[in-house]
Amino acid sequence: MRLAELSRRSGVSAATIKYYLREGLLPPGRQVNATTAEYDEEHLRRLRLVRAMIQVGRLPVATVREVLGHVDDDSLGRTLRLGAALWALPQIPEPDEDDEFVRAAHREADALLDRLEWSRAKLLTTISPAYRSLVVAIAALRRIGYAWDTELLASYARLMHEAARLDLDFVETHRTEAEKAETAVLGAVLTEPMLQALRRLAQEEESARRYGFE
C-alpha cells in the first residue's frame, strides 16, 4: 500500500507517519521510485503498536524507539528479548540499598521466590525491574507497619503466575519473534490497566456481596 492508504487504514495522518519514519519507529517502506515507497501489513501492525504506546501508554518517542529496538533484536533469545523490551518501559527509581526497610524487603522477596520455587526469576533479580518494584512495595508497606507475610504474598503470586501463563499462551499464538515481543509490550501498556480495572471491579463485587450497599 502507498502512504495515503496506510494513513487511511491506520487513522494516523501522513505527516505523523513520516515523522515516525524519520525517528526510526517504523521501518522504511519498499522504495518504488525516488519519491514513492510501498508499505505492507507489518507496517500497519507496527504503526498501531507505536500509536498505542504513545497515545495510551503516554511514552515519549525516545522510549518507544528503545523498546522497539529490543523487539527487533534478533540476536536475543525469546526470554531476554521479551524482558529487554519490557524493561525498557518506564520503571520506578532504584531503591535506597542502605535503607533498613529495603534490606528487609530484599530478604522477604528472596524468601518468597524460594517458597514459590521460582528459581529462574531469582537468577534475574539483579537486573529485573519487576523484582525492584516488588522490593520497593514491600519496603513501603513495612515502613508504615503494614507488612504482608510471605504466605500472603505467595497466594497472590500464584494467581499472578496463572495470569502469566495466559499471557504467554496468547503471545505464542503470533507468528514471528518480533510479533511475539510486540504483543508482550502491548500487553504491558494496555492489558495491565485492564487487569487493574478488573481487580477493582472484583473488589467492588466482593465487598457488596459481603457487606451489602448500606
N, C-alpha and C positions, 0 to 999 in steps of 0.2 A: 504494500500500500504506500501511497505518497504521503507527505507530511499532512496535507489537508485532511485526508481520510483518518490518519492516526489521531489527529486533533478531534475530529468529529466523533470517532468511536470512543475515545478516552474522556471526552469532555474537558480536555486541557487545551488551552489556547496554543496556537502555533508559536507565538513568541515565547511562552513558558517552556515549551518543548525544546526550542532552540537554546534557551538558557540552560536547561538540564543537560543537553548535549555538550555545550561548552564547558560545563562544570564536571563532566565525566560521570554523571548519574545515569545516563543512558549510553549504550554503545552506539557508535556511528552506524548509520544505515549503509546499504549497499549502493555505492556511487553509480548512478546511471550515466550522468554526464557532469560537466563542470559545475552545474547549478542545481542538480536534482539527485535525490537519493530515495531509495525504497526501504520500507520498514516492514517487519513481519509481526507475527503473533507474540514472539518473545519480547519485542519492543513494547507491545501493548501491555503485556503482563508486567514487565519491569516498570513501566510508566505508572501503572496503577499502584504498584508497591511503593514507588517513590512518593506519590501523592498521599498515600495513607500515612507514611512515615512523617511527612512534612505537615500535612493538614490535621490529621488526627493525633499523631504522636507528638506533634509540636517540636520535631527535631530540627536542629539547624542543618544547613546544607553540608557543612564540613563533616558532621557526624554521620549523615546519610552516606556520604562518599566513603567514609572509613568502614561503615558496616557493609556496604556493597562490595568493597574491596575484599573483605573476608569471604563474603558469599561467593565471589568469583575465583577464589584462590584454589586452583586445582591441586596445589602441592600439599594441601592439608587433608588428613583423613576426616571421615564424617564427623566424629565426635569433636575434634578440635576445630573443624570448620564451623559447625553449629555453635560451639562455645565461643569462638573468637568473634563471630558475627553478633551474638547476643551480648557478649561482654563489652563490645564497642558502644552499646546503647548507654545513655546516661546512668551513672551509678552514684551511690552515696559516697561521701568522703571517707578516707581511711580512718579507722578508729584510733584513739589515743592508746597505744600499747602500754603506756605507763600507768594508765588508769586501773585501779584495783578491780572495778566492776567489769572492765573489758577483759582483764586476765581471767576473772571468774567465768565470764561468758564464754571465753575460748574453751575452758575446761568443760563447761556444760555442753557446748556444741560438739566437741570431740567425743564426749561420753554418749551423746545422742547418736552420732554416726556409728559408734561402736555397737550400741544397743540395736540399731537397725541393720547392722552388718552391711552398711553402705561403704565398703572398702574402696571402691573406685572413686566415689565422691571425696573420700578422705584424702586420696592422693592429689586432689586438685585444690585443697584448702589454701595453699599459699598464693594461688592466682585467681581463685574463684570470687567474683563479686557477690554471688549468692551467699557463699559462706560468710563473707564480710558483713553483708546485710543482716544475716542471722545473728552474728555476734553483736552487732550494734543494737539490734532489737532486744536481745536477751539482756545486754548490759543496761539499757534504758529501763527495762522493767525491774531489774534488780535494784537500780538506783532509787526507785520510788517505792521499794518494798513490795513489789508485785511480781514475785518470781514464779515462773511456771517450772514445775519439776520435769525431770527427764521423761517420766511416764506420760504426762500430759502432752508434752511436745512430741513424743513418739506416736501418740494416737493421731495427732494432726499430720505428722509426716507420712504416716501410712496412707492417709487419704490423699495426700499430695502425690504420693508415688503412683497411685492408681490414675490420678489425673495425668501424670507424666506418661504413663503407658498409652493413654488415649491420645495424648498429643503426638507421640512418636508413631503410633499406628496411622494417624492422619498424615503426618509428614511422609511416611513411606508409601503413600498412595501416589505420590508425584514421581515423575519420570526421571529427571536429571538431578545430579547432586546440587546444582545451583538452585533448581526449583525447590528442593528439599530445604535448603538453607533459607531461601526466601520465605517459605511457609513458616519456618520456625521464627524468623524475625517478625513476620506479620502477626503471628500468634502472640508474641511478646507485646507488640504495640496495640493490638486490638482485642485479643482474647483475654488478657489479664484484667482489663477493666470490666469485661463482660462477666468473668468469673467472680470478681469482687462484687458486682451488682447481684449476681445470683446468690452469693453468700448472704448478702444483706437482706434480700427478699426471703431467703430461707429463715433468717433470724426473725424477721417480722412474722412469718407464718408460725414458727415455733413459739414465739412469745405470745401470740394471740391464742394459740391452742392451749398453752399452759395457764395464761393469766386473763384471757378474755380481753375485751376492749375498754373495760372500765378503768 
